[in-house]
Amino acid sequence: METGKTYLLIGGSHGIGRALAQKLIASGHRVIVLSRTAGDLPTIPQVSHYTYDVLQDTFPSEVLPPALDGLVYLPGSINLRGFASIKPEQFREELEINCIGAVRCIQAALKALKQGAGSSIVLFSTVAVGVGMPFHSSIAAAKGAVEGLTRALAAELAPTIRVNCIAPSLTDTPLAEKLLNTEEKREASAQRHPLKRVGSADELAALATFLLSEDAAWITGQILHADGGMSALKS
């Protein structure tokens, strides 16, 4: 990955986003982060952080440079409930944060992305779109929309901007804390995967870093499954 590029991370103060910011900074890039909380990002010289809530705030277009080399949309949700108990408005909330929020951010940044050299957009889905799982109906529906958006945008924005999506299984991040907060839960989650462990934020950030880089210059419109083998192998 060449140095001196500028990347926009939506939701980059914790978990995968924080790990991704670290990797990009270590490679000599500038990172702009829009997220609800700042964490320790304001103390890092190469990071510009602005408070932004994708569900409530107007996108702060004034903070964008004339050209962006990449955008990663990281906000998500893990709300596992039985289908019969989920109200339609809860489906809408999942869609808003996972897909509509991404649409708003990409539309706002599109002009700057078109001015970048070989720009890349990275979105996030879930293994539950491709593998039917109980209690995942609302998140699978929302992330299914993200996968459709990925392919449609990749077709529409080629050859100027590449668009890809990462579909992880359970990853050790603050978002998944309730599912991994005991050794029993962690072990049960690990055993569901052929590789017998859950993923790490660093591993997902490494894949996102690759997709942003020129090493992935011939990859677009793809859903990459980083899921410990869950989507392809029988454990």
C-alpha positions, 0 to 999 in steps of 0.5 A: 500500500502506497503511503500518504493516502487519506481514508475515511472511517465511519465508526472507527474508534473501537473494535475493528475500526480502531484496529484498522485506523492503527494499521493505516497510520502505521503504513503512513496514511492519514485517517479521518474518523467519524464516530459517536465516541472518540476513544483515544483517537484525538491523541493520535496526530495522524487521525482527525476525529469528528463526532458523528451519529449516523442515525441522527446527524447530518453528514459533516461534508465540510471535514472532507478533503477534496480527494479521498482514497477510500471509505470504510463503513463500520457501524453495525448491530447484533440484536439476536431475537426470535422472529415472532417478537421482533416488531417491524420498526426494529427491522427498520432500525437494523436497516437504518444503521447497517445499510441506509447509514452506509448509503448516506455516507457514501453519497456524501463522500462520492465526489471526493472518492471520485477524485482519489486514485484507485479509490476503494469502498469497504462495507461489512456484512455477516456470515448469517446472510449466507448461512441461515441461523435462528434468531438472526432474521433482522440482522440478516435482512439488513446485511443482505441489503448491504451485500446487494448494495455492494454488488450494485455499487461495484457495477455502477462505480467501476472502473473508478471506485472499487466496492467490496464487502467483508462478511465475518462471523463472530468477532471479539469486539466491544459489539460482541461483548455480551456474546463472549463475556464468559469462558463458557460462551467464548468456548461454545462460540469457538466450537461452532467454527471449523477453526475452533475460535472466534475472529479478532479485530486485527484479523478483520482490519488486516483484510479491510486494509488489503481491500483498500490497497493497490494489492487488491486493485483487481478485486471489486463486487466481492463478498469476502467471508472471514468467518473461521470456515463457517460459511463453507465447511461443516464443523 
